């Protein structure tokens, strides 16, 4: 470890300052990226991680400071400069062309030429195949991207960067949309890359992953480095403290809200099956209860939520609300019955990104802000202000487009939008994915408050600590079935729950 | 696991049918179906005669050439509504210049008119970031008005025999010159789209502009170039109109933009960009010509033709939707 620390880093960033207009986003940041190491970069949303990496990638030129690559000062002003310097990026929002094949994407704008200077796709496919073989992954280079799953997109991104001889690979939340076994494959690949001397900057919110895969960590807060250390020298608690800058209270700890075991059943699902994944799901949610839905990617959690929200129809089984069977033919019918779904992908399904925070918040409740037949600007403004303050959305201007907010605040807007429709049953699908810890605890508090008013919540999450912190009961799903039901008090540890999800414990 | 899923697994045939990419192949099916129907019901009206077949090719040549260029525009997720008007303008510019200064200046002036309009369209879209829909909608009116204005609404006859021979009137033995123009446009278009870096950049720009930009593609230049190509192709089409009909008129090409766009979309090019099917476009164009021809032979009047044509386009586009 010490030997490595003494060698010249591949990338040495010194006193990096980046301002957007009057706002200083990076305030004199230092960071060394060493070959054959995984360097975790952590911090809350808005701490400057993405900006720092965009500076390195040439998306934003630096305001002041120096970047050295292999000991030489370089001026990175655009993505081509960064590419020449050997810096590759695996984007969080993927940078591939869906309508093109894997090989066409890998060699995009650097196409392999054959006879007469014409593009030779077959040669590109052979090269891509060789690259995949070296990395030990199996992807058909002639498949179209749009026919492949998310995990493959990421692998293609990595291959694309490597094909350009990247020596430094920046991965932004690479596991955010991966299932457990896909994460293991990615880690295996990262180890392969390390052994080939490639340096990896690993941006993540997930502490367990950072501790498993990283050699070194840098934590940013408010545009400054607050922690830089080999990973073995710091504890998880120290990292979290550095990230949020204050002691975690009991936020990620289960709070007993004094449930009434005889409270009326709000939602009952009996033996629900659907045409895609679901085979048999049964569960109940009582008034005031938060029911967690655990399981691997593909176990049918999202599909079940879609059935309850009226987006898909069950092929079998019954769904009852307040003891009365319901047959939703459309999402609107479910909404009228008091069911609201906060979907998994906020950018695609939860928000109109170009519209203002105010427009997004008030969209489902436009009837309430009318005077006569017309929308009332005054009522719109009052409602917006009320929601922004009630849910503590950090927004400079509620009439600016919602895509200017950080990911965490966007998610708060989604939650606020639906809680404000006064549903009685709230379905939340991975509501804290890609959200920083501070915002996460705030969202969990909103969920607890909402349930305590006599409502029911179905909380789908792959992050066990938060599931254990918020759920009163946990249903584990596997292969389209509700497989185990656990009362929160009976779950001893995260490891125990993980084992049940993985199907290893009886 | 003897799950019921195995029992409901789709049969082999339906799996093959599901795998078949309807969206990109519907045009060939539609083409064959309509062709066979016309061959059966219009056999007595001379539908299948070689002369009629060649007529269809002659009449669709201008549409085909504009549609090949439009495929690049639409694949880049842009649109060009001005092609019909540009064709009309180029037809009168080339006719007037030929009459005044001779053949070569006439040809150059026709192409130049397309280049100027294409550069204006492309510049406004690429540099000022105005949506191409609006820019070319404006240009549609501007070019049409200009063509009518400079000719004082009068037809501009072309007496240069060589011009007429090159641009549309001539035959190479049994092969009409317009067929040659079409084949050249399609072959060049196919190679550029599928086998050159430019074609790849067009598809990337339309498929995901952000990703294309990150990959180092100058998407503004691509947008400029496709609109330039489209207007130049439209100018060429106008010159072919002038050659075939031995005069330039501001009405030539009027309304062609819709036929051209319909041909491209029918051919399997995505209106949302990222996909460009040149061969499909050719068949889309031939299909439009086929329908026109058949409806005329069937004795429908102009109003009825419009109704049937509109219905066919809607049906074909509806069938070509994914899922």
Interface residues (C-beta under 8 A of the other chain):
Chain A: X59 X79 X80 X83 X89 X91 X93 X94 X95 X96 X97 X98 X99 X100 X104 X108 X109 X111 X117 X118 X119 X279
Chain B: X3 X191 X194 X195 X196 X197 X200 X201 X203 X204 X206 X207 X208 X210 X211 X212 X214 X215 X216 X217 X270 X274 X275
